Amino acid sequence: MPLEIVRHDITKMTVDAIVNAANTSLKMGGGVCGAIFQAAGIQELQRACDQLGGCRAGEAVITNGFQLDAKFIIHTPGPIWNGEGNKEAALLKSSYINAMDLAYKHQCESIAFPLLSTGIYGFPKEEALQIAVSAISSFILQHDMLVYLVVFDKNSFSIGKKLFSSIHQYIDEHYVEDAEISYPRKMDERYILEQKLDSEIFQEDLLKEADYSLVDRLEQLEESFSERLLRFIDQKGMTDVETYKRANIDRKLFSKIRNGVNYTPTKKTAIAFAIALQLTLMETLDLLNTAGYTFSRSSKFDVIIEFFIQQANYNIHEINQVLFTFDQPLLGA
């Protein structure tokens, strides 16, 4: 997927470039910076950095990766948090944008970032995360690049307390751990429809959406996932590129889906398209059914997705932040 949040050691990421949370003098520091220097080879990397002569906050420079799996290391000093708000936010955004621009100029197809400025520089983690995701998502809408946001542990990652509380409450109210209801993939679609209508899962939600009738659904039961997806794209007046970018889907995978009438995606990929197209709950279920899936109240993943659709919040990167927080699979591919 073009933007993925992962819990990993950034020095062990197999990508074209990793980003160093550097200081302006480009000297070996602590935290992520120190770990990268040690993994790359302290003397070689320091010698290369010394030849660059420093880097200002918000800007970016590049060196070889030396002993890392990554071909390049992009060094960018984020701002030190002093509570100045807009100025520091602008500098932090520039760090991400300039690092990605530099990677793109060096023909990198993948890049891995730490969460910049949130260590000893003291930038509030929640705000830093939103700036990172905003900068990265804007960039990948215009460029084909795989971007990883790497966090070492959950202590370095934070979503808004209000959002976390709302979702936690929604899960408590709707998640049914002991009453798992699932359907085999590939089962007859008419049977899926009948079972879904008879079940209690989402029944109240389905009845509320009278604008999308049962007759319409029965007429479209023979459509494949690819055919249904392309019909929705046309109905929503979106382009292919706009759709797969918003779905956090790789261009090559979308090409397989478009050209393969019988292609069956993973559930998270199918839902990613539903989010990109801003489908209603009813429309989402219809799209899922063509791939042999449905929703279950025994799945926290499904309940979280339902929460966002009910709220008409189709920001896929915000959804992925929440899924990551609750240890669920991320949307996209």
N, C-alpha and C positions, 0 to 999 in steps of 0.2 A: 504494500500500500504506500502511496506517496508520502504520507506522514504517519509515523508509528511511534508510540510511546513504549519504551522497553525498560525493564529493570535489568541492568547489566553493568559490567565493568567497561567503561568506554575505551580503555586501552586494548581490549580484546575484540572490539567490533571489527568485522570484516567489511570494510567500506572503502571507497576511494579516498575519503578525507575525514579526519576527525578534527574537532574544534577544541582548541586549548583555551581555557579561561585564564588568559595571560595577564601579567601586569605590564604597565607601560614601558618598563625597561627591558622586557622580554627575558628576565632572569628566572631561574628555577625558583618556584615558590612552593607553597604547601597545597594540600587538597588535591583537586583534579590536576592542577598544573604540575605539582610535584610527581604525581603518579605517571603523567604522560612523559615527563623528562626521564624518569627511571626506566619506563618501559621502552622508550625510543633509544635510549643510550645518552646518558647525561652529557658527556664531553662532546660528542658529535652534534647533538641538538643545540647545546649552548653556544658552540662555535658558529653554527649557522645563524642563530638568533643574534649573536653579537655583530655579525656582518650586516644585519638589517638596521641596526642602530636605534631600536626602539619603535614604539607604535602608540599613537594617541588613543584615548578612550573612544570607543565607537567605530574605530577603523580596524582594518584587518590586513595581515601579511601572511605569507605562506613559506613553508620549508618542506623538505623531504620528510618522509615518515620514518626513515632510518630502520630501526629494528621492529617497528610496528607492522601489523598486517596492512594497515592503511598506507597508501602511496604518499599522501600528503598530510601535513599538520597545518591547519589554519589557526593562527594566533590572533585573538581579538580581546583586548581589555574592555570589560564591561565597566559601567560606572560604579563608583562607591556610593552607597546610599547615605545621603545626608538629610533626607526629608524634603528635598526640593521639588519632588513630584514630576512635573511635566518635562523639565530639563533632563532629569535622569532617565525617565521613560523613553524620551527621544533618543538618547545615547544608547540605551539598551537595544532598542529596535534597530538602530543603525548597526550595532555589532552583528546581529543576526543577518540583516540584509547584505552588509558588506562581505560577510563570510560566505554567504551563498553565491553572491555575484563572483567572488574570487574563485570559488569552486567551479562554477559554471564556465568561467573563462579558461580554466585548466581542464575542461572537458570531463569533469567528474560527474558520474551518474548517481553517486550516493554520498551522503555526508551524515555524520553523527555529531550532535551537540550535547554538551552537558546543559543543565539549567544555569545559565550565566548569571553572575553577580549575586547568587543567593547564599554563598558560603561566607567567607570572612568579610566580603564586601557588604553584606547585610541587607541586600534588596529583599523586600517582603516577598515570600515565596508565591503567594497567591497571585499578586500583581505581576511578578516576573513570569509566571507560567502563562498568563493571559497575553502578555506582550510577545512571548516566544511563539505561541500558537498563532496569534494574529499575523506576525511577520512571516512565519513559515507558510501558513496557508495562503497568504496573498502571493507569495513568491511562486508556489507550485501551481497556482492557477495559470501562471504565464509561462512556466518552464517545466520540462519533464525531468524531475530529479527525485530520488528516494531520500527522504529526510527522516532521521531518527532522533528523537528526543530521549536521551539516556539518563535515567535516574538510578542511583546506586541502591537506594532503599526508600521506603515510604515516607521516612522523615524528611526527605528532600523534595517531596511532592505534596501540593496542597490545593484543593479546590475550595470554592467559597463555602463558608460555614452554613449559610442560609440554604444554598442549593443542596449541600450534603444532608442537612436536616430534613429538607422536604422529601428528598428521594428515600432517605432511611425510613421516614414515616410511611411513604407510599408502599415501600416493600413490606413493612410490617402489616399494613392493611390488606395487601393483595397477594402476597406470596404464601402459597400453600405447600409446605414441605412434604407432607405425607400423602398428598393426593395427586400424584403425578399422572398427567394425562398426555399421552403422546401418540403419534401416528407414524406408521412406517413410511419412509420415503418411497416414492414410486407407487403408492397404493392408488386405486381408482379415484379420480378426482371427484366424481359424483358422491362416492362414499365419504370422502373427506368433508365435502360441503354439508352432507346430511348430518354427520357426526358433530361438526362444528356448530351447526344450528341447534342441535339437540342438547349440546353441552352447556354448562353454566359459564364457561370461560368466555368472557367478553360479550355475553348475550345482550346485556343491557346496552353496551356500546353499539353493537350491531343494529339494534332496533332503533337507535337514535338517528341513524344515517339513512333516512328514508329516500334521500335523493339518489341513492345508488341501489337500484331495485334488484330483487332476487331474479326477476326475468332476465335482466342484463347479464347477470352472473351465469345463469344456466346456458345462455346463448353462447357464452365465451369459454365454456369448459374445455373445449378441444384445443385451445391455444397452448403452445409451448411457452416456457418461460421467456425465451428470446422474443417470440412474437408478441407476448403480452407486454414485455418491457418496451419494445419499440413502439407499440401502440400508445403506451402511456407517455413516452417521450414526445410523440407527435401531439397528443392531446394537451400536454403542458406547454407546448410551443418552445421546447428546449432543443439545443443542438446536441449531437453525440459528445462532443468535447466538453461542453458545459456539464453534461450529465455525469460522465465518468470522473471529471475533476471534482465535482461536488460530492461524489460518492466515495472519494478517497480510493479510487480504483485505478490500477495500472492500465495504460492504453492498450498494451498487448492482450491483457485479459479481456478487456471490453471487445476487442476485435474478434476474439474467439467466440464470445457470446453472440455478437452480431452475426457472425458468419456460420455459426453452428446452431441450427434450429433445435437440435435435441440436446444442447449443452445444459448440464445441470450444475448450477453454482452451489457453493456452500451457503448455509443459512445466513451467516453474517454478511456475505456478499450480496445476497438478495435483499436483505434489510437495508444495506447501505444504499442500494438504488432507490428503495422506497423513501429513504430520508432525503436523498438528493432531489427526488421528484416531488417532495413535500406531499406524499400521499396521505389520505385519511386512513384511519384504522381499518375500515372496510376494504379500501383499495389495497392496503398493505397485505391484508390477509389473502386477498384474491391473487396478488402477485406471488406470495409465498406458496399458495396451493399449486400453482403451475409447476413448481419445483419439488412438490411433495412435502412441504413444511406447513406448520401452523404455529400458533402461540400456545404456551402452557403457563398456567399460574404456578406451576411447580419449578419454574425456571426464573432465577433472579435476572438473568440476561433479558428474557422476554418482558418481565415486569418493568425493568428500567426503560426498555424501548417504548413500551406502552405509555409510560409516564411522559416521555418527551413528545410523543405524538399527540397525547391528550392536551399537552401544554402548547401545541403547535410550535415547538422549538425544534427546528431542523438543522441546527448547527452541529454538523457531524463531529467536529473536533471537540466541542464541549461534551457531546455524548460520549466520545471515546475517553475523555478525561474521567468522567464518572465511571464508565465501565472499568477503566484501569484501577480506579480507587477501590472498586468492589471486586477486584480480581476476576473480571469477566473478559471474554474475548472482545477484541476491538473490531469496529466496523471497517470494511474495506478489504482490499486484497492486493 
